[in-house]
């Protein structure tokens, strides 16, 4: 597995983390800029998405066509987009072309044209994404679930609102870029094959003159959250979402949470699949996962079922979430550990996934967990650790959202 990452903080506050993967011929990079939905200007929700898209419509000495052609000529497989807490920019390519790609991305981040005559096109794309939510009930459910759980800014979506997107002007977008696209608070991550000395020199040259601090991070707060929300929709399916408090990444008991979730929802042998879907045939999809934002963690569970069986599905789903606290077997834990470690090995060997992982760690935790640290954390968890953890952090205090033709009976 990869070793200790290289770290560097420029005088302007930009934090860089880089992990060498000697077995690969590629390199991947990711920038996280604190310009996500949570800090969108009030009344201009959706600015993060429109601004990120507009940044690719010309930057530095290149117009939109030249910028696209330049990235394509380098074979950059682009990734990123506006997210809840940050705007993400990055890609993967052959390692020999990494420095040339960073040249272009320095223009995209620091010197975008943000052309006024292209704003309408980006607004139209953003509005289309909002409209498509009506054709994706599960996506609509999860967005409403987070809004119910986090009543404030952390309940937003990077898609914004139709009103917020329509309110954007070229002047507002440029002011937003000047306010939020700053080095202090931003993270750059690189993973793959590179020479650290040469990479450090390039980073200093390209980003050393970038200046300013981004707005301060907001604290996620679920005070006053909603307990049950039903979205009426005339369909032949019922979507069920549950969210409740847990520990965040970085908490001493995080790995107990991770292993418990793997027992619960780590594949076709996991409890939710076997108990809710296979034995009872209650739903066509069921799963649970960990949701993490800076300083806050939660468990999110989902089931897709029929209107006729939705009440029973909710009852059994909650029952399985709670039954986990009664204990797991050694066989379940062994199977879960094998699955998690297998995923870990595959992530460690892929430059793109590792770049995303170390960028997120640095952004959320302020440091990067090595693969060895994560492996040791996973392997150290015992069945007693899981039982004790779930008794301290039980499945309760739910926020529940349903979408479909049937409003369920939910106890407060």
WODA-V375918 format. One record per helix or strand. SS is the DSSP state (hx for helix, st for strand). FROM is the first residue (numbers start at 1). TO is the last residue. If there is no record, write none. Layout:
ss: {SS,SS}
from: {FROM,FROM}
to: {TO,TO}
This chain:
ss: {st,st,st,hx,hx,st,st,hx,st,st,hx,st,hx,hx,hx,hx,hx,st,st,hx,st,st,st,hx,hx,st,st,hx,hx,hx,hx,hx,st}
from: {6,15,26,37,47,59,62,64,77,87,95,112,116,137,153,162,170,184,187,196,213,228,238,254,271,283,296,307,330,351,371,383,399}
to: {9,20,33,39,54,59,62,73,82,94,110,112,135,149,155,166,180,184,192,207,213,232,246,265,278,293,305,326,348,365,380,392,404}
